[in-house]
Amino acid sequence: MAGIPYFEIHSFAAPGEAFTGNPAGVCLLDSFPDDNIMRGIAASNALSETAFVVAREQDLWDLRWFTPTVEVDLCGHATFAAGAVLLEAGKVVGDTARFETRSGRLEVRADGHQLAMDLPSIGFIPGRHAPALEAALALQASPEEVLDVNRIHGAGYQMWVVGHENLVRSAEPDHGLLRKLNTNVILTAPGGSGLDFVSRFFAPASGVDEDPVTGSAHCTLAPYWAERLGKTRMKARQIGPRPGALEVKTHKERVTLYGHAPHYLSGEITLP
């Protein structure tokens, strides 16, 4: 197999802050190789997601995403990264990179000095507060709300809403127990210092203990906080060990995410 052009992009990096945002790998391909090869590349990259991109027609690409262990149905930050690579490399003739994916048509476009990405809204319903899950999350206070999130891929998803961002920041979950419970958790609270909300995302059931800045999680966070705060455009920050920043806007059944995607490295993957 010929060398594969490879890029690492830090999606939703905080402007002016080094080593922030969510690192995503992007592989530009002529065609998709065997799934085992893509899974192996993603495992070797050891990033939460690697995007595999194949050109279909002008300004339209097929896009697939792999964690180190599974293929997923939606990944926001790796889509954002793929769009950044294509726009930066001058491969987009117009102003928008469009992707055909398992989650339908997704788009990334330039928006001034940042990028904007269109994704589907992901719904939620009232969920069950499981004591085992609370023990696994090691929260310092019980949640105000527990919501079941429409399944994105594989494991179950819940969103836990707590009363203060310090509860989100101080959480020290037992990732092994979360993995056994087969549940990924979005943990969120109202934000301070000019932020509308903050979050963290724990996904050991999908092979990622904690994702730094999660685009797909904001497809649920945005409509939840829009309804609660009575706003359609909001400032957000994911505040785990590797933080990041973005803005979100809700409209009908879609969510637009705005942010920065600095280019960290590029090279070539060679396989035997």
N, C-alpha and C positions, 0 to 999 in steps of 0.2 A: 504494500500500500504506500502511495506517495505521502510525503509529509503533509500534515494537516495544519493550516494556519490557525494559530491559537492566541487568544487574548484573555487577559484578566482585567475586569472592570469593577470598580467599587461603587455599586449602585446606591443612590441616596446618601452619599457622603455629606457630612456637615461642611458647609463652605468654610475654607480656611483652617480646617482641622484635619491633620494627617491621621491616617490609619483609622478612618471611620467609614461607615457605609458597609454594605454587604458584598463581599467579593463573589463574583460570578465568573465562571469560565465560559468562553464562547469559541466554538469550533466552526469554521467555515468549510463546507463540504460540497463536492459535486453531486453526491448522492449519499443516502444514509447507509452506513455499513450495518453488519449484523448487530442486533441488540446487545449481544455479549461484549462486543468491542466498545460500544458507547458506554455500557455499564462499567467496563474495565477502565476506560478513560476517566469517567467521573469518579470512580473509587481512587484512582491514582492521583487525581487532582486534589482530592480530600477537601473540596469546597462543598458548601451546602447544596449548590446546584451547578451543573454544567449544561449550557445550551448548545444544541446541534442545529445548524442552519443550512438549508439547501435552497438555492434560488429556483423559483418556479417561473416567474415572468417579471417584467419591469416593475420594480418597487414592491414585489410580492415574493415572500419566502415561506417555505415550510419550516416549522420550528418544533423541536421536541426537547424535553428537559429530563435530566436524570440527577437524583441525589447519589451519594456514594453507594446506595443499596437498591433503589427502586426508580422506575420511571413515574413521573407525576403528571396529573392532568392540567395543572395550572401552576406557573411560577412567575410571579411579578418581577422580582428583581433581575432574574436572568433574561426575561424579555426586554426589560429596560436596558440591560447590558448589550444584548444583541442589537437593539436599535441604535445604541450609542456607537457601536463598532461600525455598523453599516453607514451611518450618517457621517461619522468622522472620516471614513475611508473614501467618501465620495461615491459610494455605490448606490445611493438613492438619487434618482433623477429629479423627482419632485421634492416635497418637503416632509414626506411621511413614509416610514418603513412599515409595511403591512405584513402580518404573519398569519398563516393558516395553522391552527393548533387543535388539540383535543378540546379546547374550550372555545372554539370558534375563531372568528377574526379578531385579532388584537393589533393595536397600532401604537407606534412611537413616533413623535414628531418633535422638531425643534420648537422651543417656545422662549424666544429671547436668549438669555444666557443659560437656560436650563432646558430640560426635556420634559415632555408631557406624554403620558401613556394612558391609553383607554383600555379598561378591563371590565368584565361583567361584575355586577354586584352579587355578593354571596349572602343569602338570607340566613335567618336564625329564628329559633323558637324557644320558649322557656324550657330549661333543662333540669335535670335532677342533680341535686347537691349530694355528691357521694363522699362520705367521710374518708374513704381510702384515698380518693383523689386529693382531698384537702391535705391529708397527711403527706402525700407525695409532693405537693407543692410547697409545704413548709411555710405557710403564710403566717404572719403575726396577727392577723385578724380574719374573721370569716368574711366571705364575699357578700356584697350587696345583691348581686344577681349572678345566676348561672344560666348560660344560654347554650343550647345545642346549635352548632353551625352546620349548614348543609355540607355534606361530605365532599371534600375536594379529591382525595385519593386515599385508598387503603383504610387507614385507621379512622376512628371516630374523632371528631373535633368539638371542643367546647370553648366558650369565651367566659372568663371569670372577671367580673367587674368589682373592683375594690374602691374604698373611699378616698385614698390618698396615694399620690405617686410614690411616696417613700415605701409603701407596702409592695409596690411593683419592683422598686429598685432593690429592696432587701430580700426578696424571695430567693431561697436556695433549694431548688427542687431536687428530689431524688430521681434522677433520670432513669435509672434502672427500674424503679417501681413504676414510673410513668410508662415505660416501654412494656412492662408486664400488663399494665392496665389497658394498653393499646389505645391510648387517648392522647392527642395533641391538644395543647392548651394555649389560647391567647389570653394573656393577663393584661388588664387595662385599668386606667384610673383617669380622673380629670387631671389636666396639666396645670402647672404654674408658670410664672415668668413668661407670659405671652403665648403659651401653648394651650391648645384646646384639649388635647389628650395625650397620654403617653401609653406605651405598651411594651411587652416582651412576648416572645413566642417560643414555646418549648415543643419540639417535635421529635423526640427520641423514637416514637413509634414509626416514623418515616426515615430514620437513619440520621437525624440531625438533632443533637441534644438541645442546642439553642441557636436559632437563626438570628443573625444580627439585625437586619431590617427586612421585613417580610412584606412584599407587595400583595400577595394573595390575602394575608391577614387583614390588610387595610381595605379589602373589598367587603369585609364584614364590619370592621371598625368604623369606616366612614359612614355607612347608613345608620349604624347604631348611634353614633355621637351626633350626626346631623339631626336625627329625630329628637334626641335628648336635649341638645343645645339650641335647636331651632335655627341652625346655620347650614348653608350648603357648601361653603369653602372654609377649611380649617387647617390650622398648623399642628403638626404632629411630630413626635420624636419617639424612636425606639431606644430604650435606655438601659440595655443590657451591658455586658462587659465591653462590647464593641458597638457604640451608639451610631445613630444616623438620624437624618432629618428629612422631612418631606411635607408637602401640602397635599390635601385631598379635596376633591370637589365631587359632589353627588349630582346626578342628573338622570331622571327616570330609572331605568334598570342598569345603569352604568356608573362607573367610578373613574375619575381621572386623577392620576397621581403625578405630581410635579416634583422635580428634584434634579440633583447633579449626579453625573456618572463619570468621574475621572478615570482616565486610562492608566492602569498601573504597570502592566507589562505586556509584551507580545513576543511571539516566537513561533516555533514549529514543533508539533508533536510527531515523532517518528516511531513507527511500529514495524516489527519484523515482517 
